[in-house]
C-alpha cells in the first residue's frame, strides 16, 4: 500500500491526521536533521498501522517534507 505523507518536524506534539485516500499530515517532535524525523515517522506509522518498522519504506522524498511511503 502506498501512502502520501506531509511531515511537520519540530512540532510541539506528535499526531497523525488522516485525510482519506491514503493521505496523512504527520506532526513530529524531532528535527529534520541527521534523519531523526524520518526515524520518528517510521516508528509512528508502524504503531498506527500495527506493522513492524522494517515493513515501512520511504520510496520518495527522503529529504523532503512531502513523502511517498510503502507499507508492506
N, CA, C and O atoms as a Maestro MAE file, in Angstrom:
{
 s_m_m2io_version
 :::
 2.0.0
}

f_m_ct {
 s_m_title
 :::
 protein
 m_atom[288] {
  # First column is atom index #
  i_m_mmod_type
  r_m_x_coord
  r_m_y_coord
  r_m_z_coord
  i_m_residue_number
  s_m_chain_name
  s_m_pdb_residue_name
  s_m_pdb_atom_name
  i_m_atomic_number
  :::
  1 25 0.849 -1.173 0.000 1 A "UNK " " N  " 7
  2 3 0.000 0.000 0.000 1 A "UNK " " CA " 6
  3 2 0.897 1.239 0.000 1 A "UNK " " C  " 6
  4 15 1.831 1.332 0.796 1 A "UNK " " O  " 8
  5 25 0.616 2.176 -0.881 2 A "UNK " " N  " 7
  6 3 1.338 3.443 -0.907 2 A "UNK " " CA " 6
  7 2 0.576 4.469 -0.097 2 A "UNK " " C  " 6
  8 15 -0.648 4.559 -0.187 2 A "UNK " " O  " 8
  9 25 1.307 5.252 0.704 3 A "UNK " " N  " 7
  10 3 0.681 6.347 1.432 3 A "UNK " " CA " 6
  11 2 1.451 7.631 1.134 3 A "UNK " " C  " 6
  12 15 2.664 7.619 0.927 3 A "UNK " " O  " 8
  13 25 0.722 8.718 1.118 4 A "UNK " " N  " 7
  14 3 1.282 10.034 0.819 4 A "UNK " " CA " 6
  15 2 1.258 10.844 2.104 4 A "UNK " " C  " 6
  16 15 0.214 10.989 2.740 4 A "UNK " " O  " 8
  17 25 2.429 11.374 2.483 5 A "UNK " " N  " 7
  18 3 2.600 11.988 3.787 5 A "UNK " " CA " 6
  19 2 3.196 13.384 3.638 5 A "UNK " " C  " 6
  20 15 4.110 13.601 2.843 5 A "UNK " " O  " 8
  21 25 2.668 14.320 4.412 6 A "UNK " " N  " 7
  22 3 3.314 15.620 4.591 6 A "UNK " " CA " 6
  23 2 3.729 15.682 6.041 6 A "UNK " " C  " 6
  24 15 2.919 15.452 6.939 6 A "UNK " " O  " 8
  25 25 5.006 15.996 6.272 7 A "UNK " " N  " 7
  26 3 5.594 15.959 7.607 7 A "UNK " " CA " 6
  27 2 5.815 17.375 8.118 7 A "UNK " " C  " 6
  28 15 6.260 18.252 7.376 7 A "UNK " " O  " 8
  29 25 5.501 17.589 9.387 8 A "UNK " " N  " 7
  30 3 5.772 18.856 10.071 8 A "UNK " " CA " 6
  31 2 6.748 18.572 11.215 8 A "UNK " " C  " 6
  32 15 6.313 18.259 12.323 8 A "UNK " " O  " 8
  33 25 8.071 18.675 10.968 9 A "UNK " " N  " 7
  34 3 9.037 18.433 12.049 9 A "UNK " " CA " 6
  35 2 9.066 19.587 13.050 9 A "UNK " " C  " 6
  36 15 8.524 20.661 12.786 9 A "UNK " " O  " 8
  37 25 9.696 19.359 14.186 10 A "UNK " " N  " 7
  38 3 9.831 20.358 15.261 10 A "UNK " " CA " 6
  39 2 8.492 20.830 15.807 10 A "UNK " " C  " 6
  40 15 8.369 21.983 16.221 10 A "UNK " " O  " 8
  41 25 7.497 19.969 15.815 11 A "UNK " " N  " 7
  42 3 6.189 20.322 16.370 11 A "UNK " " CA " 6
  43 2 6.198 20.116 17.883 11 A "UNK " " C  " 6
  44 15 7.052 19.413 18.424 11 A "UNK " " O  " 8
  45 25 5.256 20.726 18.536 12 A "UNK " " N  " 7
  46 3 5.168 20.569 19.992 12 A "UNK " " CA " 6
  47 2 4.498 19.258 20.386 12 A "UNK " " C  " 6
  48 15 4.543 18.863 21.551 12 A "UNK " " O  " 8
  49 25 3.878 18.584 19.421 13 A "UNK " " N  " 7
  50 3 3.177 17.337 19.716 13 A "UNK " " CA " 6
  51 2 3.380 16.337 18.588 13 A "UNK " " C  " 6
  52 15 3.766 16.700 17.478 13 A "UNK " " O  " 8
  53 25 3.114 15.078 18.890 14 A "UNK " " N  " 7
  54 3 3.143 14.031 17.882 14 A "UNK " " CA " 6
  55 2 1.701 13.664 17.577 14 A "UNK " " C  " 6
  56 15 0.937 13.323 18.481 14 A "UNK " " O  " 8
  57 25 1.328 13.735 16.305 15 A "UNK " " N  " 7
  58 3 -0.014 13.268 15.951 15 A "UNK " " CA " 6
  59 2 -0.090 12.999 14.462 15 A "UNK " " C  " 6
  60 15 0.701 13.513 13.671 15 A "UNK " " O  " 8
  61 25 -1.070 12.173 14.102 16 A "UNK " " N  " 7
  62 3 -1.303 11.804 12.716 16 A "UNK " " CA " 6
  63 2 -2.717 12.223 12.361 16 A "UNK " " C  " 6
  64 15 -3.670 11.864 13.052 16 A "UNK " " O  " 8
  65 25 -2.853 12.986 11.276 17 A "UNK " " N  " 7
  66 3 -4.161 13.377 10.759 17 A "UNK " " CA " 6
  67 2 -4.358 12.694 9.414 17 A "UNK " " C  " 6
  68 15 -3.512 12.798 8.526 17 A "UNK " " O  " 8
  69 25 -5.477 11.998 9.268 18 A "UNK " " N  " 7
  70 3 -5.787 11.309 8.019 18 A "UNK " " CA " 6
  71 2 -6.773 12.140 7.208 18 A "UNK " " C  " 6
  72 15 -7.732 12.690 7.749 18 A "UNK " " O  " 8
  73 25 -6.524 12.224 5.900 19 A "UNK " " N  " 7
  74 3 -7.412 12.971 5.015 19 A "UNK " " CA " 6
  75 2 -8.086 12.065 3.990 19 A "UNK " " C  " 6
  76 15 -8.649 12.552 3.010 19 A "UNK " " O  " 8
  77 25 -8.033 10.755 4.205 20 A "UNK " " N  " 7
  78 3 -8.616 9.802 3.273 20 A "UNK " " CA " 6
  79 2 -7.711 9.600 2.068 20 A "UNK " " C  " 6
  80 15 -6.741 10.334 1.880 20 A "UNK " " O  " 8
  81 25 -8.030 8.610 1.257 21 A "UNK " " N  " 7
  82 3 -7.254 8.284 0.053 21 A "UNK " " CA " 6
  83 2 -5.774 8.102 0.357 21 A "UNK " " C  " 6
  84 15 -4.930 8.480 -0.455 21 A "UNK " " O  " 8
  85 25 -5.442 7.528 1.520 22 A "UNK " " N  " 7
  86 3 -4.059 7.265 1.934 22 A "UNK " " CA " 6
  87 2 -3.201 8.519 2.013 22 A "UNK " " C  " 6
  88 15 -2.011 8.472 1.702 22 A "UNK " " O  " 8
  89 25 -3.787 9.641 2.424 23 A "UNK " " N  " 7
  90 3 -3.057 10.901 2.592 23 A "UNK " " CA " 6
  91 2 -3.075 11.278 4.073 23 A "UNK " " C  " 6
  92 15 -4.111 11.223 4.736 23 A "UNK " " O  " 8
  93 25 -1.878 11.668 4.580 24 A "UNK " " N  " 7
  94 3 -1.726 11.956 6.001 24 A "UNK " " CA " 6
  95 2 -0.892 13.214 6.214 24 A "UNK " " C  " 6
  96 15 0.005 13.526 5.431 24 A "UNK " " O  " 8
  97 25 -1.206 13.919 7.276 25 A "UNK " " N  " 7
  98 3 -0.382 15.016 7.776 25 A "UNK " " CA " 6
  99 2 0.125 14.553 9.133 25 A "UNK " " C  " 6
  100 15 -0.662 14.219 10.020 25 A "UNK " " O  " 8
  101 25 1.459 14.536 9.291 26 A "UNK " " N  " 7
  102 3 2.054 13.973 10.497 26 A "UNK " " CA " 6
  103 2 2.930 15.010 11.169 26 A "UNK " " C  " 6
  104 15 3.837 15.572 10.554 26 A "UNK " " O  " 8
  105 25 2.646 15.257 12.446 27 A "UNK " " N  " 7
  106 3 3.416 16.194 13.259 27 A "UNK " " CA " 6
  107 2 4.451 15.404 14.054 27 A "UNK " " C  " 6
  108 15 4.112 14.445 14.746 27 A "UNK " " O  " 8
  109 25 5.717 15.814 13.950 28 A "UNK " " N  " 7
  110 3 6.815 15.124 14.620 28 A "UNK " " CA " 6
  111 2 7.542 16.068 15.570 28 A "UNK " " C  " 6
  112 15 7.685 17.256 15.281 28 A "UNK " " O  " 8
  113 25 7.999 15.543 16.696 29 A "UNK " " N  " 7
  114 3 8.765 16.364 17.636 29 A "UNK " " CA " 6
  115 2 10.224 16.492 17.209 29 A "UNK " " C  " 6
  116 15 10.879 17.482 17.536 29 A "UNK " " O  " 8
  117 25 10.731 15.513 16.490 30 A "UNK " " N  " 7
  118 3 12.141 15.504 16.090 30 A "UNK " " CA " 6
  119 2 12.444 16.546 15.022 30 A "UNK " " C  " 6
  120 15 11.582 16.865 14.204 30 A "UNK " " O  " 8
  121 25 13.661 17.075 15.023 31 A "UNK " " N  " 7
  122 3 14.070 17.998 13.960 31 A "UNK " " CA " 6
  123 2 14.386 17.225 12.680 31 A "UNK " " C  " 6
  124 15 14.613 16.016 12.711 31 A "UNK " " O  " 8
  125 25 14.398 17.927 11.581 32 A "UNK " " N  " 7
  126 3 14.709 17.305 10.291 32 A "UNK " " CA " 6
  127 2 16.218 17.302 10.062 32 A "UNK " " C  " 6
  128 15 16.691 17.742 9.013 32 A "UNK " " O  " 8
  129 25 16.957 16.818 11.021 33 A "UNK " " N  " 7
  130 3 18.415 16.748 10.945 33 A "UNK " " CA " 6
  131 2 18.864 15.332 11.252 33 A "UNK " " C  " 6
  132 15 18.272 14.651 12.089 33 A "UNK " " O  " 8
  133 25 19.911 14.893 10.573 34 A "UNK " " N  " 7
  134 3 20.521 13.571 10.807 34 A "UNK " " CA " 6
  135 2 19.502 12.441 10.736 34 A "UNK " " C  " 6
  136 15 19.635 11.441 11.442 34 A "UNK " " O  " 8
  137 25 18.489 12.591 9.894 35 A "UNK " " N  " 7
  138 3 17.486 11.549 9.653 35 A "UNK " " CA " 6
  139 2 16.591 11.277 10.869 35 A "UNK " " C  " 6
  140 15 15.866 10.281 10.874 35 A "UNK " " O  " 8
  141 25 16.620 12.125 11.889 36 A "UNK " " N  " 7
  142 3 15.830 11.901 13.102 36 A "UNK " " CA " 6
  143 2 14.328 11.932 12.826 36 A "UNK " " C  " 6
  144 15 13.583 11.114 13.366 36 A "UNK " " O  " 8
  145 25 13.881 12.865 11.995 37 A "UNK " " N  " 7
  146 3 12.449 12.964 11.692 37 A "UNK " " CA " 6
  147 2 11.968 11.735 10.924 37 A "UNK " " C  " 6
  148 15 10.865 11.253 11.179 37 A "UNK " " O  " 8
  149 25 12.762 11.221 9.999 38 A "UNK " " N  " 7
  150 3 12.368 10.029 9.240 38 A "UNK " " CA " 6
  151 2 12.260 8.809 10.153 38 A "UNK " " C  " 6
  152 15 11.356 7.989 9.993 38 A "UNK " " O  " 8
  153 25 13.169 8.692 11.096 39 A "UNK " " N  " 7
  154 3 13.128 7.566 12.039 39 A "UNK " " CA " 6
  155 2 11.877 7.649 12.904 39 A "UNK " " C  " 6
  156 15 11.190 6.647 13.106 39 A "UNK " " O  " 8
  157 25 11.580 8.846 13.414 40 A "UNK " " N  " 7
  158 3 10.368 9.024 14.218 40 A "UNK " " CA " 6
  159 2 9.114 8.764 13.385 40 A "UNK " " C  " 6
  160 15 8.153 8.170 13.875 40 A "UNK " " O  " 8
  161 25 9.123 9.204 12.139 41 A "UNK " " N  " 7
  162 3 7.988 8.985 11.224 41 A "UNK " " CA " 6
  163 2 7.701 7.496 11.062 41 A "UNK " " C  " 6
  164 15 6.552 7.067 11.172 41 A "UNK " " O  " 8
  165 25 8.727 6.720 10.804 42 A "UNK " " N  " 7
  166 3 8.532 5.280 10.606 42 A "UNK " " CA " 6
  167 2 8.047 4.610 11.885 42 A "UNK " " C  " 6
  168 15 7.203 3.716 11.825 42 A "UNK " " O  " 8
  169 25 8.561 5.022 13.036 43 A "UNK " " N  " 7
  170 3 8.101 4.455 14.311 43 A "UNK " " CA " 6
  171 2 6.623 4.763 14.546 43 A "UNK " " C  " 6
  172 15 5.858 3.892 14.959 43 A "UNK " " O  " 8
  173 25 6.225 6.020 14.278 44 A "UNK " " N  " 7
  174 3 4.816 6.402 14.483 44 A "UNK " " CA " 6
  175 2 3.896 5.630 13.543 44 A "UNK " " C  " 6
  176 15 2.844 5.146 13.961 44 A "UNK " " O  " 8
  177 25 4.287 5.514 12.276 45 A "UNK " " N  " 7
  178 3 3.443 4.810 11.310 45 A "UNK " " CA " 6
  179 2 3.368 3.317 11.610 45 A "UNK " " C  " 6
  180 15 2.338 2.693 11.354 45 A "UNK " " O  " 8
  181 25 4.435 2.735 12.145 46 A "UNK " " N  " 7
  182 3 4.383 1.314 12.476 46 A "UNK " " CA " 6
  183 2 3.379 1.051 13.603 46 A "UNK " " C  " 6
  184 15 2.678 0.039 13.592 46 A "UNK " " O  " 8
  185 25 3.314 1.967 14.573 47 A "UNK " " N  " 7
  186 3 2.299 1.841 15.625 47 A "UNK " " CA " 6
  187 2 0.902 2.078 15.071 47 A "UNK " " C  " 6
  188 15 -0.036 1.365 15.428 47 A "UNK " " O  " 8
  189 25 0.757 3.073 14.201 48 A "UNK " " N  " 7
  190 3 -0.539 3.440 13.633 48 A "UNK " " CA " 6
  191 2 -1.129 2.290 12.807 48 A "UNK " " C  " 6
  192 15 -2.318 1.988 12.916 48 A "UNK " " O  " 8
  193 25 -0.291 1.653 11.980 49 A "UNK " " N  " 7
  194 3 -0.761 0.574 11.111 49 A "UNK " " CA " 6
  195 2 -0.617 -0.805 11.745 49 A "UNK " " C  " 6
  196 15 -1.107 -1.790 11.192 49 A "UNK " " O  " 8
  197 25 0.048 -0.894 12.900 50 A "UNK " " N  " 7
  198 3 0.219 -2.175 13.575 50 A "UNK " " CA " 6
  199 2 1.122 -3.122 12.810 50 A "UNK " " C  " 6
  200 15 0.864 -4.325 12.759 50 A "UNK " " O  " 8
  201 25 2.158 -2.600 12.227 51 A "UNK " " N  " 7
  202 3 3.097 -3.395 11.445 51 A "UNK " " CA " 6
  203 2 4.519 -3.114 11.925 51 A "UNK " " C  " 6
  204 15 4.776 -2.029 12.447 51 A "UNK " " O  " 8
  205 25 5.443 -4.047 11.766 52 A "UNK " " N  " 7
  206 3 6.827 -3.786 12.199 52 A "UNK " " CA " 6
  207 2 7.469 -2.650 11.398 52 A "UNK " " C  " 6
  208 15 7.136 -2.455 10.229 52 A "UNK " " O  " 8
  209 25 8.382 -1.905 12.013 53 A "UNK " " N  " 7
  210 3 9.011 -0.778 11.324 53 A "UNK " " CA " 6
  211 2 9.779 -1.157 10.062 53 A "UNK " " C  " 6
  212 15 9.904 -0.339 9.151 53 A "UNK " " O  " 8
  213 25 10.291 -2.376 9.993 54 A "UNK " " N  " 7
  214 3 11.052 -2.773 8.803 54 A "UNK " " CA " 6
  215 2 10.158 -3.049 7.592 54 A "UNK " " C  " 6
  216 15 10.666 -3.324 6.505 54 A "UNK " " O  " 8
  217 25 8.846 -2.980 7.762 55 A "UNK " " N  " 7
  218 3 7.916 -3.172 6.645 55 A "UNK " " CA " 6
  219 2 7.419 -1.845 6.079 55 A "UNK " " C  " 6
  220 15 6.536 -1.831 5.222 55 A "UNK " " O  " 8
  221 25 7.976 -0.731 6.548 56 A "UNK " " N  " 7
  222 3 7.629 0.603 6.042 56 A "UNK " " CA " 6
  223 2 8.872 1.208 5.409 56 A "UNK " " C  " 6
  224 15 9.912 1.332 6.056 56 A "UNK " " O  " 8
  225 25 8.758 1.580 4.148 57 A "UNK " " N  " 7
  226 3 9.897 2.125 3.408 57 A "UNK " " CA " 6
  227 2 9.541 3.490 2.825 57 A "UNK " " C  " 6
  228 15 8.435 3.683 2.320 57 A "UNK " " O  " 8
  229 25 10.474 4.431 2.897 58 A "UNK " " N  " 7
  230 3 10.302 5.727 2.248 58 A "UNK " " CA " 6
  231 2 10.746 5.569 0.802 58 A "UNK " " C  " 6
  232 15 11.929 5.359 0.534 58 A "UNK " " O  " 8
  233 25 9.807 5.668 -0.129 59 A "UNK " " N  " 7
  234 3 10.109 5.484 -1.540 59 A "UNK " " CA " 6
  235 2 10.609 6.769 -2.190 59 A "UNK " " C  " 6
  236 15 11.580 6.749 -2.947 59 A "UNK " " O  " 8
  237 25 9.942 7.892 -1.893 60 A "UNK " " N  " 7
  238 3 10.309 9.184 -2.467 60 A "UNK " " CA " 6
  239 2 10.257 10.245 -1.381 60 A "UNK " " C  " 6
  240 15 9.427 10.171 -0.475 60 A "UNK " " O  " 8
  241 25 11.147 11.238 -1.469 61 A "UNK " " N  " 7
  242 3 11.106 12.365 -0.554 61 A "UNK " " CA " 6
  243 2 11.879 12.166 0.726 61 A "UNK " " C  " 6
  244 15 11.472 12.659 1.777 61 A "UNK " " O  " 8
  245 25 12.990 11.451 0.660 62 A "UNK " " N  " 7
  246 3 13.777 11.186 1.859 62 A "UNK " " CA " 6
  247 2 14.198 12.473 2.560 62 A "UNK " " C  " 6
  248 15 14.249 12.515 3.790 62 A "UNK " " O  " 8
  249 25 14.501 13.521 1.800 63 A "UNK " " N  " 7
  250 3 14.918 14.793 2.405 63 A "UNK " " CA " 6
  251 2 13.884 15.896 2.202 63 A "UNK " " C  " 6
  252 15 14.210 17.076 2.327 63 A "UNK " " O  " 8
  253 25 12.659 15.532 1.894 64 A "UNK " " N  " 7
  254 3 11.588 16.479 1.638 64 A "UNK " " CA " 6
  255 2 10.510 16.362 2.719 64 A "UNK " " C  " 6
  256 15 10.448 15.365 3.439 64 A "UNK " " O  " 8
  257 25 9.672 17.378 2.825 65 A "UNK " " N  " 7
  258 3 8.549 17.325 3.773 65 A "UNK " " CA " 6
  259 2 7.391 16.501 3.214 65 A "UNK " " C  " 6
  260 15 6.560 16.006 3.974 65 A "UNK " " O  " 8
  261 25 7.333 16.354 1.900 66 A "UNK " " N  " 7
  262 3 6.305 15.537 1.264 66 A "UNK " " CA " 6
  263 2 6.936 14.222 0.833 66 A "UNK " " C  " 6
  264 15 7.932 14.210 0.110 66 A "UNK " " O  " 8
  265 25 6.356 13.128 1.274 67 A "UNK " " N  " 7
  266 3 6.947 11.813 1.069 67 A "UNK " " CA " 6
  267 2 5.913 10.821 0.554 67 A "UNK " " C  " 6
  268 15 4.712 10.973 0.778 67 A "UNK " " O  " 8
  269 25 6.401 9.817 -0.131 68 A "UNK " " N  " 7
  270 3 5.593 8.666 -0.504 68 A "UNK " " CA " 6
  271 2 6.220 7.474 0.170 68 A "UNK " " C  " 6
  272 15 7.406 7.200 -0.015 68 A "UNK " " O  " 8
  273 25 5.425 6.755 0.960 69 A "UNK " " N  " 7
  274 3 5.912 5.593 1.679 69 A "UNK " " CA " 6
  275 2 5.168 4.352 1.220 69 A "UNK " " C  " 6
  276 15 4.042 4.428 0.728 69 A "UNK " " O  " 8
  277 25 5.811 3.218 1.389 70 A "UNK " " N  " 7
  278 3 5.191 1.943 1.057 70 A "UNK " " CA " 6
  279 2 5.094 1.119 2.324 70 A "UNK " " C  " 6
  280 15 6.089 0.921 3.022 70 A "UNK " " O  " 8
  281 25 3.899 0.637 2.622 71 A "UNK " " N  " 7
  282 3 3.668 -0.237 3.768 71 A "UNK " " CA " 6
  283 2 3.392 -1.625 3.222 71 A "UNK " " C  " 6
  284 15 2.443 -1.832 2.466 71 A "UNK " " O  " 8
  285 25 4.235 -2.575 3.615 72 A "UNK " " N  " 7
  286 3 4.109 -3.943 3.098 72 A "UNK " " CA " 6
  287 2 3.293 -4.771 4.082 72 A "UNK " " C  " 6
  288 15 3.061 -5.957 3.847 72 A "UNK " " O  " 8
  :::
 }
 m_bond[287] {
  # First column is bond index #
  i_m_from
  i_m_to
  i_m_order
  :::
  1 1 2 1
  2 2 3 1
  3 3 4 2
  4 3 5 1
  5 5 6 1
  6 6 7 1
  7 7 8 2
  8 7 9 1
  9 9 10 1
  10 10 11 1
  11 11 12 2
  12 11 13 1
  13 13 14 1
  14 14 15 1
  15 15 16 2
  16 15 17 1
  17 17 18 1
  18 18 19 1
  19 19 20 2
  20 19 21 1
  21 21 22 1
  22 22 23 1
  23 23 24 2
  24 23 25 1
  25 25 26 1
  26 26 27 1
  27 27 28 2
  28 27 29 1
  29 29 30 1
  30 30 31 1
  31 31 32 2
  32 31 33 1
  33 33 34 1
  34 34 35 1
  35 35 36 2
  36 35 37 1
  37 37 38 1
  38 38 39 1
  39 39 40 2
  40 39 41 1
  41 41 42 1
  42 42 43 1
  43 43 44 2
  44 43 45 1
  45 45 46 1
  46 46 47 1
  47 47 48 2
  48 47 49 1
  49 49 50 1
  50 50 51 1
  51 51 52 2
  52 51 53 1
  53 53 54 1
  54 54 55 1
  55 55 56 2
  56 55 57 1
  57 57 58 1
  58 58 59 1
  59 59 60 2
  60 59 61 1
  61 61 62 1
  62 62 63 1
  63 63 64 2
  64 63 65 1
  65 65 66 1
  66 66 67 1
  67 67 68 2
  68 67 69 1
  69 69 70 1
  70 70 71 1
  71 71 72 2
  72 71 73 1
  73 73 74 1
  74 74 75 1
  75 75 76 2
  76 75 77 1
  77 77 78 1
  78 78 79 1
  79 79 80 2
  80 79 81 1
  81 81 82 1
  82 82 83 1
  83 83 84 2
  84 83 85 1
  85 85 86 1
  86 86 87 1
  87 87 88 2
  88 87 89 1
  89 89 90 1
  90 90 91 1
  91 91 92 2
  92 91 93 1
  93 93 94 1
  94 94 95 1
  95 95 96 2
  96 95 97 1
  97 97 98 1
  98 98 99 1
  99 99 100 2
  100 99 101 1
  101 101 102 1
  102 102 103 1
  103 103 104 2
  104 103 105 1
  105 105 106 1
  106 106 107 1
  107 107 108 2
  108 107 109 1
  109 109 110 1
  110 110 111 1
  111 111 112 2
  112 111 113 1
  113 113 114 1
  114 114 115 1
  115 115 116 2
  116 115 117 1
  117 117 118 1
  118 118 119 1
  119 119 120 2
  120 119 121 1
  121 121 122 1
  122 122 123 1
  123 123 124 2
  124 123 125 1
  125 125 126 1
  126 126 127 1
  127 127 128 2
  128 127 129 1
  129 129 130 1
  130 130 131 1
  131 131 132 2
  132 131 133 1
  133 133 134 1
  134 134 135 1
  135 135 136 2
  136 135 137 1
  137 137 138 1
  138 138 139 1
  139 139 140 2
  140 139 141 1
  141 141 142 1
  142 142 143 1
  143 143 144 2
  144 143 145 1
  145 145 146 1
  146 146 147 1
  147 147 148 2
  148 147 149 1
  149 149 150 1
  150 150 151 1
  151 151 152 2
  152 151 153 1
  153 153 154 1
  154 154 155 1
  155 155 156 2
  156 155 157 1
  157 157 158 1
  158 158 159 1
  159 159 160 2
  160 159 161 1
  161 161 162 1
  162 162 163 1
  163 163 164 2
  164 163 165 1
  165 165 166 1
  166 166 167 1
  167 167 168 2
  168 167 169 1
  169 169 170 1
  170 170 171 1
  171 171 172 2
  172 171 173 1
  173 173 174 1
  174 174 175 1
  175 175 176 2
  176 175 177 1
  177 177 178 1
  178 178 179 1
  179 179 180 2
  180 179 181 1
  181 181 182 1
  182 182 183 1
  183 183 184 2
  184 183 185 1
  185 185 186 1
  186 186 187 1
  187 187 188 2
  188 187 189 1
  189 189 190 1
  190 190 191 1
  191 191 192 2
  192 191 193 1
  193 193 194 1
  194 194 195 1
  195 195 196 2
  196 195 197 1
  197 197 198 1
  198 198 199 1
  199 199 200 2
  200 199 201 1
  201 201 202 1
  202 202 203 1
  203 203 204 2
  204 203 205 1
  205 205 206 1
  206 206 207 1
  207 207 208 2
  208 207 209 1
  209 209 210 1
  210 210 211 1
  211 211 212 2
  212 211 213 1
  213 213 214 1
  214 214 215 1
  215 215 216 2
  216 215 217 1
  217 217 218 1
  218 218 219 1
  219 219 220 2
  220 219 221 1
  221 221 222 1
  222 222 223 1
  223 223 224 2
  224 223 225 1
  225 225 226 1
  226 226 227 1
  227 227 228 2
  228 227 229 1
  229 229 230 1
  230 230 231 1
  231 231 232 2
  232 231 233 1
  233 233 234 1
  234 234 235 1
  235 235 236 2
  236 235 237 1
  237 237 238 1
  238 238 239 1
  239 239 240 2
  240 239 241 1
  241 241 242 1
  242 242 243 1
  243 243 244 2
  244 243 245 1
  245 245 246 1
  246 246 247 1
  247 247 248 2
  248 247 249 1
  249 249 250 1
  250 250 251 1
  251 251 252 2
  252 251 253 1
  253 253 254 1
  254 254 255 1
  255 255 256 2
  256 255 257 1
  257 257 258 1
  258 258 259 1
  259 259 260 2
  260 259 261 1
  261 261 262 1
  262 262 263 1
  263 263 264 2
  264 263 265 1
  265 265 266 1
  266 266 267 1
  267 267 268 2
  268 267 269 1
  269 269 270 1
  270 270 271 1
  271 271 272 2
  272 271 273 1
  273 273 274 1
  274 274 275 1
  275 275 276 2
  276 275 277 1
  277 277 278 1
  278 278 279 1
  279 279 280 2
  280 279 281 1
  281 281 282 1
  282 282 283 1
  283 283 284 2
  284 283 285 1
  285 285 286 1
  286 286 287 1
  287 287 288 2
  :::
 }
}
